[in-house]
Amino acid sequence: MTVFNLRNYQRSDLEELVALFNATVQAINKKDYTEQQIEQLVQPAPDYDKWDAVLASTYTRIVLVGTKIIGFGNISKEGYLDHLYVSKEWIGYGAGKLLANDLIDHAFDSGAKEITVHSSLTAKSFFEKLGFRVVKQNNDYRNGVLLLNYLMVYPKEKYI
């Protein structure tokens, strides 16, 4: 059995996290999105200052196996789950569920009334298994390319 560890985000993690994000989207989301759509999602020239501002201003956790970063996620104190990504090699081993539960626990402990996420089509079933429900489908356009996602909610009543 693999042991996963969680720790808080550090600025020194940033380039590795963005690379993990890009690699995961390119490898995993290709089953649900076209190449043109994936090109809109990945960030070949990321704005590291913007990424750091988001990750540093929210509760951001890193998942590790030993000293290797295999995932990350972040959530606001109001309960908006912004990122949750696990390296393609580690999907299906429980790292994502561990991370999601840690983020959800933190947000509810901080006073959030519910947890919301804009889920990709790829991650939708993962969030549904955790107890999230779809509120609405969003048709988001980037550079004229449709990027379907879902606003999903996890109510506090389910948590208690």
Contacts in CASP RR format, 6 or more apart in sequence:
PFRMAT RR
TARGET T0000
AUTHOR 0000-0000-0000
METHOD contacts of the structure
MODEL  1
MTVFNLRNYQRSDLEELVALFNATVQAINKKDYTEQQIEQLVQPAPDYDK
WDAVLASTYTRIVLVGTKIIGFGNISKEGYLDHLYVSKEWIGYGAGKLLA
NDLIDHAFDSGAKEITVHSSLTAKSFFEKLGFRVVKQNNDYRNGVLLLNY
LMVYPKEKYI
2 65 0 8 1.000
2 93 0 8 1.000
3 65 0 8 1.000
3 66 0 8 1.000
4 63 0 8 1.000
4 64 0 8 1.000
4 65 0 8 1.000
4 70 0 8 1.000
4 94 0 8 1.000
4 95 0 8 1.000
4 98 0 8 1.000
5 63 0 8 1.000
5 64 0 8 1.000
5 65 0 8 1.000
5 66 0 8 1.000
6 61 0 8 1.000
6 62 0 8 1.000
6 63 0 8 1.000
6 64 0 8 1.000
6 98 0 8 1.000
6 99 0 8 1.000
6 102 0 8 1.000
7 61 0 8 1.000
7 62 0 8 1.000
7 64 0 8 1.000
8 60 0 8 1.000
8 61 0 8 1.000
8 62 0 8 1.000
9 17 0 8 1.000
9 55 0 8 1.000
9 56 0 8 1.000
9 60 0 8 1.000
9 61 0 8 1.000
9 62 0 8 1.000
9 72 0 8 1.000
9 74 0 8 1.000
10 62 0 8 1.000
11 52 0 8 1.000
11 56 0 8 1.000
13 62 0 8 1.000
13 69 0 8 1.000
13 72 0 8 1.000
14 48 0 8 1.000
14 51 0 8 1.000
14 52 0 8 1.000
14 55 0 8 1.000
15 48 0 8 1.000
16 69 0 8 1.000
17 51 0 8 1.000
17 55 0 8 1.000
17 62 0 8 1.000
17 69 0 8 1.000
17 71 0 8 1.000
17 72 0 8 1.000
18 43 0 8 1.000
18 46 0 8 1.000
18 48 0 8 1.000
18 51 0 8 1.000
20 69 0 8 1.000
20 70 0 8 1.000
20 71 0 8 1.000
20 72 0 8 1.000
20 85 0 8 1.000
20 87 0 8 1.000
21 42 0 8 1.000
21 43 0 8 1.000
21 83 0 8 1.000
21 85 0 8 1.000
22 42 0 8 1.000
22 43 0 8 1.000
22 44 0 8 1.000
23 87 0 8 1.000
23 88 0 8 1.000
24 85 0 8 1.000
24 86 0 8 1.000
24 87 0 8 1.000
24 88 0 8 1.000
25 38 0 8 1.000
25 41 0 8 1.000
25 42 0 8 1.000
25 85 0 8 1.000
26 38 0 8 1.000
26 42 0 8 1.000
27 88 0 8 1.000
28 88 0 8 1.000
28 91 0 8 1.000
28 122 0 8 1.000
29 37 0 8 1.000
29 38 0 8 1.000
29 41 0 8 1.000
29 120 0 8 1.000
29 122 0 8 1.000
30 38 0 8 1.000
31 122 0 8 1.000
32 120 0 8 1.000
32 121 0 8 1.000
32 122 0 8 1.000
33 41 0 8 1.000
33 120 0 8 1.000
33 121 0 8 1.000
33 122 0 8 1.000
33 147 0 8 1.000
36 145 0 8 1.000
37 145 0 8 1.000
37 146 0 8 1.000
37 147 0 8 1.000
39 145 0 8 1.000
40 142 0 8 1.000
40 143 0 8 1.000
40 145 0 8 1.000
40 147 0 8 1.000
41 147 0 8 1.000
54 74 0 8 1.000
54 82 0 8 1.000
55 72 0 8 1.000
55 74 0 8 1.000
55 83 0 8 1.000
58 74 0 8 1.000
58 75 0 8 1.000
58 76 0 8 1.000
58 77 0 8 1.000
58 82 0 8 1.000
59 74 0 8 1.000
59 75 0 8 1.000
59 76 0 8 1.000
59 77 0 8 1.000
59 103 0 8 1.000
59 106 0 8 1.000
59 107 0 8 1.000
59 110 0 8 1.000
60 72 0 8 1.000
60 73 0 8 1.000
60 74 0 8 1.000
61 72 0 8 1.000
61 73 0 8 1.000
61 74 0 8 1.000
61 99 0 8 1.000
61 102 0 8 1.000
61 103 0 8 1.000
62 69 0 8 1.000
62 71 0 8 1.000
62 72 0 8 1.000
62 73 0 8 1.000
63 69 0 8 1.000
63 70 0 8 1.000
63 71 0 8 1.000
63 72 0 8 1.000
63 86 0 8 1.000
63 90 0 8 1.000
63 95 0 8 1.000
63 96 0 8 1.000
63 98 0 8 1.000
63 99 0 8 1.000
64 70 0 8 1.000
65 90 0 8 1.000
65 95 0 8 1.000
69 87 0 8 1.000
70 86 0 8 1.000
70 87 0 8 1.000
70 89 0 8 1.000
70 90 0 8 1.000
70 95 0 8 1.000
71 85 0 8 1.000
71 86 0 8 1.000
71 87 0 8 1.000
71 90 0 8 1.000
71 95 0 8 1.000
71 96 0 8 1.000
71 99 0 8 1.000
72 83 0 8 1.000
72 84 0 8 1.000
72 85 0 8 1.000
72 99 0 8 1.000
73 81 0 8 1.000
73 82 0 8 1.000
73 83 0 8 1.000
73 84 0 8 1.000
73 85 0 8 1.000
73 99 0 8 1.000
73 103 0 8 1.000
74 81 0 8 1.000
74 82 0 8 1.000
74 83 0 8 1.000
74 103 0 8 1.000
75 81 0 8 1.000
75 82 0 8 1.000
75 103 0 8 1.000
75 104 0 8 1.000
75 106 0 8 1.000
75 107 0 8 1.000
75 115 0 8 1.000
76 82 0 8 1.000
76 107 0 8 1.000
77 107 0 8 1.000
77 110 0 8 1.000
77 111 0 8 1.000
77 112 0 8 1.000
78 107 0 8 1.000
78 112 0 8 1.000
79 107 0 8 1.000
79 110 0 8 1.000
79 112 0 8 1.000
79 114 0 8 1.000
79 115 0 8 1.000
79 116 0 8 1.000
80 115 0 8 1.000
80 116 0 8 1.000
80 117 0 8 1.000
81 100 0 8 1.000
81 103 0 8 1.000
81 104 0 8 1.000
81 107 0 8 1.000
81 115 0 8 1.000
81 116 0 8 1.000
81 117 0 8 1.000
84 96 0 8 1.000
84 99 0 8 1.000
84 100 0 8 1.000
84 103 0 8 1.000
84 117 0 8 1.000
84 123 0 8 1.000
86 92 0 8 1.000
86 95 0 8 1.000
86 96 0 8 1.000
86 99 0 8 1.000
96 126 0 8 1.000
97 130 0 8 1.000
100 127 0 8 1.000
100 130 0 8 1.000
101 130 0 8 1.000
103 115 0 8 1.000
104 115 0 8 1.000
104 130 0 8 1.000
104 154 0 8 1.000
104 159 0 8 1.000
107 115 0 8 1.000
108 115 0 8 1.000
108 156 0 8 1.000
108 159 0 8 1.000
112 156 0 8 1.000
113 156 0 8 1.000
114 153 0 8 1.000
114 154 0 8 1.000
114 155 0 8 1.000
114 156 0 8 1.000
115 132 0 8 1.000
115 153 0 8 1.000
115 154 0 8 1.000
116 151 0 8 1.000
116 152 0 8 1.000
116 153 0 8 1.000
116 154 0 8 1.000
117 127 0 8 1.000
117 132 0 8 1.000
117 151 0 8 1.000
117 152 0 8 1.000
117 154 0 8 1.000
118 138 0 8 1.000
118 149 0 8 1.000
118 150 0 8 1.000
118 151 0 8 1.000
118 152 0 8 1.000
119 126 0 8 1.000
119 127 0 8 1.000
119 132 0 8 1.000
119 149 0 8 1.000
119 150 0 8 1.000
119 152 0 8 1.000
120 148 0 8 1.000
120 149 0 8 1.000
121 148 0 8 1.000
121 149 0 8 1.000
121 150 0 8 1.000
124 134 0 8 1.000
124 150 0 8 1.000
124 152 0 8 1.000
127 152 0 8 1.000
127 154 0 8 1.000
128 134 0 8 1.000
128 152 0 8 1.000
130 154 0 8 1.000
131 154 0 8 1.000
131 158 0 8 1.000
132 152 0 8 1.000
132 153 0 8 1.000
132 154 0 8 1.000
133 152 0 8 1.000
133 153 0 8 1.000
133 154 0 8 1.000
134 150 0 8 1.000
134 151 0 8 1.000
134 152 0 8 1.000
135 150 0 8 1.000
135 151 0 8 1.000
135 152 0 8 1.000
135 153 0 8 1.000
136 150 0 8 1.000
136 151 0 8 1.000
137 148 0 8 1.000
137 149 0 8 1.000
137 150 0 8 1.000
137 151 0 8 1.000
138 148 0 8 1.000
138 149 0 8 1.000
138 150 0 8 1.000
138 151 0 8 1.000
139 146 0 8 1.000
139 148 0 8 1.000
140 146 0 8 1.000
140 147 0 8 1.000
140 148 0 8 1.000
140 149 0 8 1.000
141 147 0 8 1.000
END
